[in-house]
């Protein structure tokens, strides 16, 4: 009875929040202008704000002239000082939390400042917006009559600065959850924030098997690992037998297409729903609000101001940028953000394509550093994932993980692409799988198609069928187990590929 009342009350609360979402959908440029002015006003007396004369900036055009585009390496000296306790450097309020993530050019971890405003106005607010969109779209939901299972990351005390912390953004968020959210989730924080991932999966499974789990949230790869372990422990064939009221999985971090069939094979409930979100250490950017998979509503009133770098400008030292008013549907852009935690004109490394400008919706198309362009083919992650998804559909395969890299030209030999793919379910015809993968990428990428024409520049891809556990063991060997660590899908070098091939010998 208590959970039934809670479900009704929470549904009512989240439906009311839709008014704010609908406002920025109708008035996107006004919403962004307001965020822009709030950010500059809040930061004008910081060290950064004084350096770039924020007090004198009147509009976005002056901002673009006075403030440089920043990569992590540009901001790191400031962040390093903040981690030692200095304040009012990049942002005005006291910052004691830093989100740790991987993926920098020098292979070190990134430490992204997370202010109180970033927690409240970005991560928590947009999390509420996600639920608002869901309950408005599915008013019959019983999601709040049970508990949420989110596979959180880890966090630890910062030895450089007393009473400060760093860790995966999911771990920091879970550590600081409001009481009502804590009441509606499982397992305990003690288990959810464990830092040894193999033991953590075991404890997560033990703690949640007998709970009434109605919704899941997390990265697809780790969620699959957990569900497979739960089925092993219970002897069940279907997660619906363990959690009969499970109705939705909120997923992010990687594209869901290659994993969709794997989830369907473990969760037979035809009413199971999957909702894509776009969140990261730097902020919470998008939520799926339609039935179109991977198409996300860009969140415009949550403390983040957006600019976009056209693809032809990506590698320029001083790239030209466009604002929302000037983006074009179908073009690839690198996303640039200014945030309420002191990231200014910051390149997060993701690329997006707009599918709509009324309202503004995007698809994540890849990473500025995760692509293959050794021969002018410009293959991005979106292309690869479309190829994998189509090949799975044609051969009944289920892919667990994959990565690809170039095969460089050698004297007397042509180049190509090399793939390592690990399957949950093997394709009915491996040669057909490889052929469909290649053909689909040609269909969606004319540059790749031109290079593959009659094998003139690129030979057919070389595909390795990896044994079960390959990627898990590879990530473990690199010290990269955990929620914020993802298998690099594409690389324009052979570092990852060569180390994986060593495991396959």
Number of C-alpha atoms within 10 A of each C-alpha: 7 7 15 13 12 16 17 16 12 17 23 15 14 19 18 12 17 18 12 11 19 12 14 19 21 13 14 21 15 14 18 22 16 14 22 22 15 14 23 23 15 16 23 21 19 19 17 20 24 14 12 16 16 22 13 14 19 11 11 14 11 12 18 16 10 15 17 16 20 19 18 18 13 12 16 14 10 16 24 13 13 23 24 15 16 14 19 17 21 24 28 22 18 16 24 22 26 25 24 21 21 16 15 14 11 8 8 10 13 19 22 26 24 29 22 15 17 22 20 17 18 27 25 19 17 24 16 16 22 21 21 23 20 22 21 18 13 11 13 10 17 20 24 21 21 21 24 26 23 22 26 26 24 24 24 15 14 17 12 14 14 12 11 17 20 24 25 27 28 24 26 25 20 22 18 11 15 12 8 9 11 17 12 18 20 21 22 13 14 9 18 24 24 19 18 11 17 12 11 19 22 15 16 22 19 15 15 19 17 10 16 18 25 22 24 20 20 22 24 24 17 17 21 17 12 19 20 17 17 23 18 11 13 14 10 14 16 20 21 16 15 21 18 14 19 25 21 20 23 20 21 20 18 21 24 21 17 26 21 15 20 19 20 13 14 17 21 14 17 8 10 16 13 20 22 24 27 22 20 18 23 25 24 23 22 24 28 24 21 14 10 10 15 23 22 25 24 24 26 25 24 24 25 25 26 21 23 24 22 18 14 11 14 19 10 9 10 11 16 15 19 18 16 15 10 11 21 16 14 13 14 21 27 24 23 26 20 23 26 32 27 28 24 24 22 22 22 20 18 16 29 20 21 22 18 17 17 10 15 20 23 24 24 23 22 27 21 19 17 22 25 20 17 19 17 12 20 16 24 23 26 22 21 24 22 18 25 26 22 20 26 26 16 15 18 16 24 24 23 20 23 22 20 27 26 24 21 15 14 8 5 5 11 14 20 21 18 17 21 22 19 21 19 15 16 16 20 13 12 15 12 15 24 21 14 21 24 21 19 20 23 21 13 16 17 14 17 23 19 16 19 20 12 11 14 11 18 24 17 16 20 14 17 15 14 19 14 14 12 18 21 14 15 18 16 14 10 9 10 16 20 21 23 23 17 18 17 18 23 25 22 18 18 16 10 18 19 12 11 19 13 9 13 13 5
